[in-house]
Amino acid sequence: MELKAHAISVQGPHAPMLHATSVSISDHQLVLLAGYPGPGHVALALGLSGRLKPDGGDVQLDGDRSGRVLRRRIAVVDAPGITEPEDALSVQTVVGEELAIAGHKAGRKAVDEWLREHDWAGFAERRFEHLPVGVRTEMLAELTVARPEVKFVILTMPDRLGGDPHEWYAVGRELASRGYGVIITCADASARLLGVEAAQMGSVNQPEPVQVAAAAPVDPVVPIEVEEPAEAEELVVPIEVEEPAEPAPAVVPIEAEKPAAVVEEEPAVEAEEADEKKDEA
């Protein structure tokens, strides 16, 4: 899809708001469009998106000049006095309104869930004007592309709020990596800080848009199933059976020999008497 604007110009009540400007952009492209701060930025954004009919030149989207088609496909983000949220509103309120415009659920629960998904839950109760510039720009851009029909995004003068230009430029590049055509209008000083060759408001000869490679698809995270450890089998510890000891040899009782009968010797006296009796006989 290609958006082409050829020499569009807008005349103000007393002087030109936008001198003849040309720009061309397609999917996955980013154009930094620099010019003097003032109403010309808003006039350009409204003229490119079919919300203001230019006094000169024309705008086409794939050859279609229909304002209805331009308004449906091209979104203007945070344009001063046009699409910028009221400063005093809370972040919750702004998000709810934008989600409703995009055709999504916009109740308190849906808003809180959307903020959590984008890691902005901590800003829910804050006044919108107190958001950091980078967060503000990214939040409004994400709410804008929540409309499924939007294919081109115009970030309008984000540098008017201060902050680091690299933050909002990174938002533009990230959107372009997702397939959107992105135009960022800013002051010349911001373009110099970024070191990017910028197209110029009031010029019909412009540098080529920045081509941004498509973001690599993120593989879904598949939970790893951790196998539960199998129940440890009880180790069978072999019981060492002690071999029976060899039976001790039977103790045979030793029979004590009976002592031989002791022959008592008769006394010598008795023997002598016997001898005498023999002699007498």
Secondary structure, DSSP 8 states (H G I E B T S, - for coil): -EEEEEEEEEE-SSSEEEEEEEEEEETTEEEEEE--SSHHHHHHHHHHTTSS--SEEEEEETTB--HHHHHHHEEEES-TTTT---TTSBHHHHHHHHHHHTTS--SHHHHHHHHHHTT-GGGTTSBGGGS-HHHHHHHHHHHHTTSTT--EEEEE-GGGG-S-HHHHHHHHHHHHHTT-EEEEEE-HHHHHHHT---EETT-S-----EE--------------------------------------------------------HHHHHHHHHHHHH-
